[in-house]
């Protein structure tokens, strides 16, 4: 087994944040014109994933 391939998800986690704060107003995201939310998973060993959303009123 190639250990370099197994290190990719761990190295990526150090560069790409595992969390994001997304401002929303009146049910619409307040992202800029060229911004988007992207989910990236480089670990193919476990195909099952979950995404947690938390909403904080303000």
PDB file of N, CA, C, O and CB in Angstrom:
ATOM      1  N   UNK A   1       0.848  -1.180   0.000  1.00  0.00           N
ATOM      2  CA  UNK A   1       0.000   0.000   0.000  1.00  0.00           C
ATOM      3  C   UNK A   1       0.891   1.239   0.000  1.00  0.00           C
ATOM      4  O   UNK A   1       1.874   1.296   0.739  1.00  0.00           O
ATOM      5  CB  UNK A   1      -0.963   0.000   1.225  1.00  0.00           C
ATOM      6  N   UNK A   2       0.561   2.209  -0.804  1.00  0.00           N
ATOM      7  CA  UNK A   2       1.327   3.441  -0.942  1.00  0.00           C
ATOM      8  C   UNK A   2       0.947   4.417   0.170  1.00  0.00           C
ATOM      9  O   UNK A   2      -0.165   4.945   0.175  1.00  0.00           O
ATOM     10  CB  UNK A   2       1.090   4.079  -2.332  1.00  0.00           C
ATOM     11  N   UNK A   3       1.857   4.660   1.109  1.00  0.00           N
ATOM     12  CA  UNK A   3       1.535   5.541   2.232  1.00  0.00           C
ATOM     13  C   UNK A   3       1.402   6.993   1.810  1.00  0.00           C
ATOM     14  O   UNK A   3       0.724   7.767   2.486  1.00  0.00           O
ATOM     15  CB  UNK A   3       2.591   5.422   3.302  1.00  0.00           C
ATOM     16  N   UNK A   4       2.039   7.384   0.698  1.00  0.00           N
ATOM     17  CA  UNK A   4       1.907   8.766   0.230  1.00  0.00           C
ATOM     18  C   UNK A   4       0.457   9.092  -0.107  1.00  0.00           C
ATOM     19  O   UNK A   4      -0.004  10.204   0.152  1.00  0.00           O
ATOM     20  CB  UNK A   4       2.797   9.005  -0.996  1.00  0.00           C
ATOM     21  N   UNK A   5      -0.261   8.137  -0.680  1.00  0.00           N
ATOM     22  CA  UNK A   5      -1.664   8.344  -1.033  1.00  0.00           C
ATOM     23  C   UNK A   5      -2.502   8.538   0.226  1.00  0.00           C
ATOM     24  O   UNK A   5      -3.438   9.338   0.228  1.00  0.00           O
ATOM     25  CB  UNK A   5      -2.201   7.155  -1.857  1.00  0.00           C
ATOM     26  N   UNK A   6      -2.178   7.819   1.291  1.00  0.00           N
ATOM     27  CA  UNK A   6      -2.928   7.938   2.537  1.00  0.00           C
ATOM     28  C   UNK A   6      -2.662   9.268   3.237  1.00  0.00           C
ATOM     29  O   UNK A   6      -3.496   9.722   4.020  1.00  0.00           O
ATOM     30  CB  UNK A   6      -2.581   6.788   3.466  1.00  0.00           C
ATOM     31  N   UNK A   7      -1.533   9.894   2.975  1.00  0.00           N
ATOM     32  CA  UNK A   7      -1.191  11.164   3.615  1.00  0.00           C
ATOM     33  C   UNK A   7      -1.884  12.360   2.979  1.00  0.00           C
ATOM     34  O   UNK A   7      -1.952  13.420   3.601  1.00  0.00           O
ATOM     35  CB  UNK A   7       0.295  11.371   3.571  1.00  0.00           C
ATOM     36  N   UNK A   8      -2.398  12.226   1.769  1.00  0.00           N
ATOM     37  CA  UNK A   8      -3.011  13.354   1.060  1.00  0.00           C
ATOM     38  C   UNK A   8      -4.171  13.964   1.843  1.00  0.00           C
ATOM     39  O   UNK A   8      -4.183  15.184   2.006  1.00  0.00           O
ATOM     40  CB  UNK A   8      -3.500  12.906  -0.311  1.00  0.00           C
ATOM     41  N   UNK A   9      -5.153  13.194   2.345  1.00  0.00           N
ATOM     42  CA  UNK A   9      -6.252  13.816   3.099  1.00  0.00           C
ATOM     43  C   UNK A   9      -5.766  14.552   4.346  1.00  0.00           C
ATOM     44  O   UNK A   9      -6.301  15.605   4.692  1.00  0.00           O
ATOM     45  CB  UNK A   9      -7.268  12.760   3.499  1.00  0.00           C
ATOM     46  N   UNK A  10      -4.764  14.007   5.017  1.00  0.00           N
ATOM     47  CA  UNK A  10      -4.260  14.656   6.228  1.00  0.00           C
ATOM     48  C   UNK A  10      -3.539  15.957   5.891  1.00  0.00           C
ATOM     49  O   UNK A  10      -3.698  16.953   6.598  1.00  0.00           O
ATOM     50  CB  UNK A  10      -3.318  13.712   6.988  1.00  0.00           C
ATOM     51  N   UNK A  11      -2.762  15.959   4.838  1.00  0.00           N
ATOM     52  CA  UNK A  11      -2.061  17.178   4.421  1.00  0.00           C
ATOM     53  C   UNK A  11      -3.051  18.231   3.943  1.00  0.00           C
ATOM     54  O   UNK A  11      -2.876  19.417   4.224  1.00  0.00           O
ATOM     55  CB  UNK A  11      -1.044  16.866   3.308  1.00  0.00           C
ATOM     56  N   UNK A  12      -4.080  17.816   3.229  1.00  0.00           N
ATOM     57  CA  UNK A  12      -5.084  18.752   2.721  1.00  0.00           C
ATOM     58  C   UNK A  12      -5.840  19.405   3.871  1.00  0.00           C
ATOM     59  O   UNK A  12      -6.165  20.590   3.799  1.00  0.00           O
ATOM     60  CB  UNK A  12      -6.065  18.034   1.780  1.00  0.00           C
ATOM     61  N   UNK A  13      -6.122  18.662   4.917  1.00  0.00           N
ATOM     62  CA  UNK A  13      -6.840  19.217   6.070  1.00  0.00           C
ATOM     63  C   UNK A  13      -6.054  20.346   6.721  1.00  0.00           C
ATOM     64  O   UNK A  13      -6.643  21.217   7.361  1.00  0.00           O
ATOM     65  CB  UNK A  13      -7.126  18.122   7.099  1.00  0.00           C
ATOM     66  N   UNK A  14      -4.753  20.344   6.570  1.00  0.00           N
ATOM     67  CA  UNK A  14      -3.943  21.428   7.104  1.00  0.00           C
ATOM     68  C   UNK A  14      -3.989  22.687   6.262  1.00  0.00           C
ATOM     69  O   UNK A  14      -3.627  23.765   6.734  1.00  0.00           O
ATOM     70  CB  UNK A  14      -2.535  20.979   7.239  1.00  0.00           C
ATOM     71  N   UNK A  15      -4.430  22.562   5.020  1.00  0.00           N
ATOM     72  CA  UNK A  15      -4.478  23.697   4.094  1.00  0.00           C
ATOM     73  C   UNK A  15      -5.903  24.206   3.898  1.00  0.00           C
ATOM     74  O   UNK A  15      -6.130  25.412   3.809  1.00  0.00           O
ATOM     75  CB  UNK A  15      -3.879  23.304   2.745  1.00  0.00           C
ATOM     76  N   UNK A  16      -6.853  23.291   3.832  1.00  0.00           N
ATOM     77  CA  UNK A  16      -8.257  23.628   3.591  1.00  0.00           C
ATOM     78  C   UNK A  16      -9.018  23.504   4.907  1.00  0.00           C
ATOM     79  O   UNK A  16      -8.946  22.468   5.569  1.00  0.00           O
ATOM     80  CB  UNK A  16      -8.884  22.703   2.492  1.00  0.00           C
ATOM     81  N   UNK A  17      -9.733  24.531   5.284  1.00  0.00           N
ATOM     82  CA  UNK A  17     -10.456  24.534   6.551  1.00  0.00           C
ATOM     83  C   UNK A  17     -11.595  23.511   6.556  1.00  0.00           C
ATOM     84  O   UNK A  17     -12.342  23.421   5.582  1.00  0.00           O
ATOM     85  CB  UNK A  17     -11.005  25.928   6.835  1.00  0.00           C
ATOM     86  N   UNK A  18     -11.738  22.738   7.638  1.00  0.00           N
ATOM     87  CA  UNK A  18     -12.840  21.780   7.722  1.00  0.00           C
ATOM     88  C   UNK A  18     -14.165  22.428   8.112  1.00  0.00           C
ATOM     89  O   UNK A  18     -15.199  21.760   8.123  1.00  0.00           O
ATOM     90  CB  UNK A  18     -12.499  20.698   8.714  1.00  0.00           C
ATOM     91  N   UNK A  19     -14.145  23.726   8.434  1.00  0.00           N
ATOM     92  CA  UNK A  19     -15.378  24.425   8.793  1.00  0.00           C
ATOM     93  C   UNK A  19     -15.482  25.733   8.015  1.00  0.00           C
ATOM     94  O   UNK A  19     -14.487  26.263   7.521  1.00  0.00           O
ATOM     95  CB  UNK A  19     -15.431  24.696  10.315  1.00  0.00           C
ATOM     96  N   UNK A  20     -16.694  26.233   7.918  1.00  0.00           N
ATOM     97  CA  UNK A  20     -16.912  27.503   7.222  1.00  0.00           C
ATOM     98  C   UNK A  20     -18.073  28.227   7.895  1.00  0.00           C
ATOM     99  O   UNK A  20     -19.026  27.594   8.348  1.00  0.00           O
ATOM    100  CB  UNK A  20     -17.199  27.276   5.697  1.00  0.00           C
ATOM    101  N   UNK A  21     -17.992  29.537   7.958  1.00  0.00           N
ATOM    102  CA  UNK A  21     -19.095  30.363   8.429  1.00  0.00           C
ATOM    103  C   UNK A  21     -19.695  31.033   7.208  1.00  0.00           C
ATOM    104  O   UNK A  21     -19.006  31.750   6.481  1.00  0.00           O
ATOM    105  CB  UNK A  21     -18.626  31.419   9.500  1.00  0.00           C
ATOM    106  N   UNK A  22     -20.964  30.802   6.989  1.00  0.00           N
ATOM    107  CA  UNK A  22     -21.644  31.319   5.803  1.00  0.00           C
ATOM    108  C   UNK A  22     -22.735  32.293   6.233  1.00  0.00           C
ATOM    109  O   UNK A  22     -23.736  31.873   6.813  1.00  0.00           O
ATOM    110  CB  UNK A  22     -22.244  30.162   4.955  1.00  0.00           C
ATOM    111  N   UNK A  23     -22.561  33.578   5.963  1.00  0.00           N
ATOM    112  CA  UNK A  23     -23.598  34.543   6.335  1.00  0.00           C
ATOM    113  C   UNK A  23     -24.836  34.408   5.446  1.00  0.00           C
ATOM    114  O   UNK A  23     -24.731  34.280   4.226  1.00  0.00           O
ATOM    115  CB  UNK A  23     -23.046  35.970   6.252  1.00  0.00           C
ATOM    116  N   UNK A  24     -26.003  34.441   6.082  1.00  0.00           N
ATOM    117  CA  UNK A  24     -27.277  34.323   5.371  1.00  0.00           C
ATOM    118  C   UNK A  24     -28.207  35.415   5.881  1.00  0.00           C
ATOM    119  O   UNK A  24     -28.277  35.662   7.085  1.00  0.00           O
ATOM    120  CB  UNK A  24     -27.914  32.902   5.566  1.00  0.00           C
ATOM    121  N   UNK A  25     -28.920  36.066   4.971  1.00  0.00           N
ATOM    122  CA  UNK A  25     -29.911  37.080   5.346  1.00  0.00           C
ATOM    123  C   UNK A  25     -31.155  36.871   4.504  1.00  0.00           C
ATOM    124  O   UNK A  25     -31.074  36.758   3.281  1.00  0.00           O
ATOM    125  CB  UNK A  25     -29.349  38.527   5.159  1.00  0.00           C
ATOM    126  N   UNK A  26     -32.304  36.821   5.158  1.00  0.00           N
ATOM    127  CA  UNK A  26     -33.587  36.615   4.477  1.00  0.00           C
ATOM    128  C   UNK A  26     -33.589  35.362   3.607  1.00  0.00           C
ATOM    129  O   UNK A  26     -34.178  35.350   2.526  1.00  0.00           O
ATOM    130  CB  UNK A  26     -33.923  37.825   3.623  1.00  0.00           C
ATOM    131  N   UNK A  27     -32.926  34.305   4.084  1.00  0.00           N
ATOM    132  CA  UNK A  27     -32.914  33.035   3.366  1.00  0.00           C
ATOM    133  C   UNK A  27     -31.972  32.976   2.183  1.00  0.00           C
ATOM    134  O   UNK A  27     -32.008  32.007   1.425  1.00  0.00           O
ATOM    135  CB  UNK A  27     -34.268  32.732   2.901  1.00  0.00           C
ATOM    136  N   UNK A  28     -31.126  33.984   2.000  1.00  0.00           N
ATOM    137  CA  UNK A  28     -30.197  34.024   0.870  1.00  0.00           C
ATOM    138  C   UNK A  28     -28.768  34.125   1.395  1.00  0.00           C
ATOM    139  O   UNK A  28     -28.481  34.920   2.290  1.00  0.00           O
ATOM    140  CB  UNK A  28     -30.520  35.217  -0.077  1.00  0.00           C
ATOM    141  N   UNK A  29     -27.875  33.312   0.830  1.00  0.00           N
ATOM    142  CA  UNK A  29     -26.479  33.397   1.254  1.00  0.00           C
ATOM    143  C   UNK A  29     -25.873  34.710   0.778  1.00  0.00           C
ATOM    144  O   UNK A  29     -26.195  35.200  -0.304  1.00  0.00           O
ATOM    145  CB  UNK A  29     -25.665  32.199   0.714  1.00  0.00           C
ATOM    146  N   UNK A  30     -25.003  35.267   1.590  1.00  0.00           N
ATOM    147  CA  UNK A  30     -24.378  36.544   1.277  1.00  0.00           C
ATOM    148  C   UNK A  30     -22.959  36.343   0.742  1.00  0.00           C
ATOM    149  O   UNK A  30     -22.030  37.055   1.123  1.00  0.00           O
ATOM    150  CB  UNK A  30     -24.357  37.443   2.517  1.00  0.00           C
ATOM    151  N   UNK A  31     -22.814  35.371  -0.135  1.00  0.00           N
ATOM    152  CA  UNK A  31     -21.524  35.140  -0.771  1.00  0.00           C
ATOM    153  C   UNK A  31     -21.309  36.170  -1.869  1.00  0.00           C
ATOM    154  O   UNK A  31     -22.267  36.678  -2.452  1.00  0.00           O
ATOM    155  CB  UNK A  31     -21.437  33.707  -1.342  1.00  0.00           C
ATOM    156  N   UNK A  32     -20.057  36.473  -2.146  1.00  0.00           N
ATOM    157  CA  UNK A  32     -19.747  37.391  -3.233  1.00  0.00           C
ATOM    158  C   UNK A  32     -20.026  36.745  -4.579  1.00  0.00           C
ATOM    159  O   UNK A  32     -20.341  35.557  -4.653  1.00  0.00           O
ATOM    160  CB  UNK A  32     -18.290  37.842  -3.156  1.00  0.00           C
ATOM    161  N   UNK A  33     -19.913  37.516  -5.622  1.00  0.00           N
ATOM    162  CA  UNK A  33     -20.209  37.053  -6.979  1.00  0.00           C
ATOM    163  C   UNK A  33     -19.403  35.816  -7.358  1.00  0.00           C
ATOM    164  O   UNK A  33     -19.956  34.889  -7.951  1.00  0.00           O
ATOM    165  CB  UNK A  33     -19.936  38.162  -7.976  1.00  0.00           C
ATOM    166  N   UNK A  34     -18.128  35.776  -7.036  1.00  0.00           N
ATOM    167  CA  UNK A  34     -17.253  34.684  -7.467  1.00  0.00           C
ATOM    168  C   UNK A  34     -16.968  33.690  -6.350  1.00  0.00           C
ATOM    169  O   UNK A  34     -15.995  32.940  -6.434  1.00  0.00           O
ATOM    170  CB  UNK A  34     -15.951  35.242  -7.990  1.00  0.00           C
ATOM    171  N   UNK A  35     -17.781  33.667  -5.319  1.00  0.00           N
ATOM    172  CA  UNK A  35     -17.558  32.756  -4.190  1.00  0.00           C
ATOM    173  C   UNK A  35     -18.598  31.650  -4.182  1.00  0.00           C
ATOM    174  O   UNK A  35     -19.731  31.838  -4.626  1.00  0.00           O
ATOM    175  CB  UNK A  35     -17.592  33.522  -2.858  1.00  0.00           C
ATOM    176  N   UNK A  36     -18.194  30.491  -3.668  1.00  0.00           N
ATOM    177  CA  UNK A  36     -19.113  29.365  -3.548  1.00  0.00           C
ATOM    178  C   UNK A  36     -18.623  28.451  -2.425  1.00  0.00           C
ATOM    179  O   UNK A  36     -17.478  28.553  -1.986  1.00  0.00           O
ATOM    180  CB  UNK A  36     -19.228  28.584  -4.897  1.00  0.00           C
ATOM    181  N   UNK A  37     -19.483  27.578  -1.977  1.00  0.00           N
ATOM    182  CA  UNK A  37     -19.130  26.579  -0.976  1.00  0.00           C
ATOM    183  C   UNK A  37     -18.866  25.279  -1.719  1.00  0.00           C
ATOM    184  O   UNK A  37     -19.688  24.835  -2.521  1.00  0.00           O
ATOM    185  CB  UNK A  37     -20.262  26.409   0.107  1.00  0.00           C
ATOM    186  N   UNK A  38     -17.719  24.672  -1.449  1.00  0.00           N
ATOM    187  CA  UNK A  38     -17.323  23.446  -2.138  1.00  0.00           C
ATOM    188  C   UNK A  38     -16.968  22.399  -1.090  1.00  0.00           C
ATOM    189  O   UNK A  38     -16.200  22.675  -0.168  1.00  0.00           O
ATOM    190  CB  UNK A  38     -16.122  23.701  -3.108  1.00  0.00           C
ATOM    191  N   UNK A  39     -17.519  21.211  -1.228  1.00  0.00           N
ATOM    192  CA  UNK A  39     -17.178  20.099  -0.345  1.00  0.00           C
ATOM    193  C   UNK A  39     -16.162  19.225  -1.067  1.00  0.00           C
ATOM    194  O   UNK A  39     -16.409  18.777  -2.187  1.00  0.00           O
ATOM    195  CB  UNK A  39     -18.452  19.273   0.061  1.00  0.00           C
ATOM    196  N   UNK A  40     -15.021  18.983  -0.430  1.00  0.00           N
ATOM    197  CA  UNK A  40     -13.943  18.205  -1.036  1.00  0.00           C
ATOM    198  C   UNK A  40     -13.622  17.036  -0.122  1.00  0.00           C
ATOM    199  O   UNK A  40     -13.413  17.221   1.077  1.00  0.00           O
ATOM    200  CB  UNK A  40     -12.678  19.081  -1.286  1.00  0.00           C
ATOM    201  N   UNK A  41     -13.583  15.847  -0.675  1.00  0.00           N
ATOM    202  CA  UNK A  41     -13.216  14.663   0.092  1.00  0.00           C
ATOM    203  C   UNK A  41     -12.192  13.871  -0.707  1.00  0.00           C
ATOM    204  O   UNK A  41     -12.524  13.308  -1.750  1.00  0.00           O
ATOM    205  CB  UNK A  41     -14.467  13.789   0.423  1.00  0.00           C
ATOM    206  N   UNK A  42     -10.964  13.822  -0.237  1.00  0.00           N
ATOM    207  CA  UNK A  42      -9.897  13.122  -0.942  1.00  0.00           C
ATOM    208  C   UNK A  42      -9.664  11.717  -0.405  1.00  0.00           C
ATOM    209  O   UNK A  42      -8.803  11.000  -0.914  1.00  0.00           O
ATOM    210  CB  UNK A  42      -8.621  13.913  -0.855  1.00  0.00           C
ATOM    211  N   UNK A  43     -10.412  11.316   0.607  1.00  0.00           N
ATOM    212  CA  UNK A  43     -10.265   9.988   1.186  1.00  0.00           C
ATOM    213  C   UNK A  43     -11.335   9.075   0.605  1.00  0.00           C
ATOM    214  O   UNK A  43     -12.512   9.191   0.946  1.00  0.00           O
ATOM    215  CB  UNK A  43     -10.362  10.038   2.735  1.00  0.00           C
ATOM    216  N   UNK A  44     -10.922   8.172  -0.269  1.00  0.00           N
ATOM    217  CA  UNK A  44     -11.885   7.285  -0.931  1.00  0.00           C
ATOM    218  C   UNK A  44     -12.119   5.981  -0.174  1.00  0.00           C
ATOM    219  O   UNK A  44     -12.943   5.167  -0.591  1.00  0.00           O
ATOM    220  CB  UNK A  44     -11.411   6.971  -2.329  1.00  0.00           C
ATOM    221  N   UNK A  45     -11.409   5.771   0.929  1.00  0.00           N
ATOM    222  CA  UNK A  45     -11.540   4.517   1.667  1.00  0.00           C
ATOM    223  C   UNK A  45     -12.896   4.363   2.336  1.00  0.00           C
ATOM    224  O   UNK A  45     -13.380   3.242   2.494  1.00  0.00           O
ATOM    225  CB  UNK A  45     -10.457   4.420   2.704  1.00  0.00           C
ATOM    226  N   UNK A  46     -13.513   5.461   2.730  1.00  0.00           N
ATOM    227  CA  UNK A  46     -14.799   5.423   3.418  1.00  0.00           C
ATOM    228  C   UNK A  46     -15.788   6.275   2.623  1.00  0.00           C
ATOM    229  O   UNK A  46     -15.738   7.502   2.714  1.00  0.00           O
ATOM    230  CB  UNK A  46     -14.670   5.932   4.900  1.00  0.00           C
ATOM    231  N   UNK A  47     -16.682   5.663   1.849  1.00  0.00           N
ATOM    232  CA  UNK A  47     -17.573   6.432   0.975  1.00  0.00           C
ATOM    233  C   UNK A  47     -18.722   7.135   1.703  1.00  0.00           C
ATOM    234  O   UNK A  47     -19.417   7.948   1.094  1.00  0.00           O
ATOM    235  CB  UNK A  47     -18.143   5.526  -0.064  1.00  0.00           C
ATOM    236  N   UNK A  48     -18.936   6.846   2.974  1.00  0.00           N
ATOM    237  CA  UNK A  48     -20.052   7.453   3.703  1.00  0.00           C
ATOM    238  C   UNK A  48     -19.601   8.740   4.391  1.00  0.00           C
ATOM    239  O   UNK A  48     -18.608   8.745   5.119  1.00  0.00           O
ATOM    240  CB  UNK A  48     -20.626   6.462   4.742  1.00  0.00           C
ATOM    241  N   UNK A  49     -20.324   9.814   4.162  1.00  0.00           N
ATOM    242  CA  UNK A  49     -19.988  11.114   4.744  1.00  0.00           C
ATOM    243  C   UNK A  49     -21.237  11.777   5.297  1.00  0.00           C
ATOM    244  O   UNK A  49     -22.353  11.434   4.907  1.00  0.00           O
ATOM    245  CB  UNK A  49     -19.315  12.026   3.699  1.00  0.00           C
ATOM    246  N   UNK A  50     -21.052  12.720   6.201  1.00  0.00           N
ATOM    247  CA  UNK A  50     -22.175  13.506   6.701  1.00  0.00           C
ATOM    248  C   UNK A  50     -21.742  14.967   6.763  1.00  0.00           C
ATOM    249  O   UNK A  50     -20.559  15.276   6.905  1.00  0.00           O
ATOM    250  CB  UNK A  50     -22.651  12.995   8.105  1.00  0.00           C
ATOM    251  N   UNK A  51     -22.719  15.850   6.655  1.00  0.00           N
ATOM    252  CA  UNK A  51     -22.476  17.285   6.720  1.00  0.00           C
ATOM    253  C   UNK A  51     -23.347  17.837   7.835  1.00  0.00           C
ATOM    254  O   UNK A  51     -24.547  17.564   7.881  1.00  0.00           O
ATOM    255  CB  UNK A  51     -22.779  17.993   5.347  1.00  0.00           C
ATOM    256  N   UNK A  52     -22.757  18.604   8.727  1.00  0.00           N
ATOM    257  CA  UNK A  52     -23.501  19.180   9.847  1.00  0.00           C
ATOM    258  C   UNK A  52     -23.717  20.670   9.586  1.00  0.00           C
ATOM    259  O   UNK A  52     -22.776  21.407   9.292  1.00  0.00           O
ATOM    260  CB  UNK A  52     -22.747  18.956  11.197  1.00  0.00           C
ATOM    261  N   UNK A  53     -24.959  21.090   9.698  1.00  0.00           N
ATOM    262  CA  UNK A  53     -25.303  22.502   9.564  1.00  0.00           C
ATOM    263  C   UNK A  53     -25.798  23.007  10.907  1.00  0.00           C
ATOM    264  O   UNK A  53     -26.650  22.378  11.535  1.00  0.00           O
ATOM    265  CB  UNK A  53     -26.375  22.724   8.457  1.00  0.00           C
ATOM    266  N   UNK A  54     -25.274  24.131  11.346  1.00  0.00           N
ATOM    267  CA  UNK A  54     -25.714  24.771  12.585  1.00  0.00           C
ATOM    268  C   UNK A  54     -26.142  26.185  12.250  1.00  0.00           C
ATOM    269  O   UNK A  54     -25.450  26.895  11.520  1.00  0.00           O
ATOM    270  CB  UNK A  54     -24.588  24.765  13.675  1.00  0.00           C
ATOM    271  N   UNK A  55     -27.282  26.593  12.784  1.00  0.00           N
ATOM    272  CA  UNK A  55     -27.808  27.925  12.505  1.00  0.00           C
ATOM    273  C   UNK A  55     -27.807  28.742  13.789  1.00  0.00           C
ATOM    274  O   UNK A  55     -28.300  28.294  14.825  1.00  0.00           O
ATOM    275  CB  UNK A  55     -29.237  27.847  11.904  1.00  0.00           C
ATOM    276  N   UNK A  56     -27.251  29.935  13.709  1.00  0.00           N
ATOM    277  CA  UNK A  56     -27.179  30.831  14.853  1.00  0.00           C
ATOM    278  C   UNK A  56     -27.886  32.122  14.477  1.00  0.00           C
ATOM    279  O   UNK A  56     -27.492  32.796  13.525  1.00  0.00           O
ATOM    280  CB  UNK A  56     -25.697  31.098  15.284  1.00  0.00           C
ATOM    281  N   UNK A  57     -28.923  32.464  15.215  1.00  0.00           N
ATOM    282  CA  UNK A  57     -29.654  33.703  14.938  1.00  0.00           C
ATOM    283  C   UNK A  57     -28.853  34.916  15.390  1.00  0.00           C
ATOM    284  O   UNK A  57     -28.034  34.835  16.305  1.00  0.00           O
ATOM    285  CB  UNK A  57     -31.024  33.689  15.632  1.00  0.00           C
ATOM    286  N   UNK A  58     -29.105  36.032  14.733  1.00  0.00           N
ATOM    287  CA  UNK A  58     -28.326  37.200  15.120  1.00  0.00           C
ATOM    288  C   UNK A  58     -28.987  38.463  14.862  1.00  0.00           C
ATOM    289  O   UNK A  58     -28.427  39.522  15.146  1.00  0.00           O
ATOM    290  CB  UNK A  58     -27.066  37.212  14.456  1.00  0.00           C
TER     291      UNK A  58
END
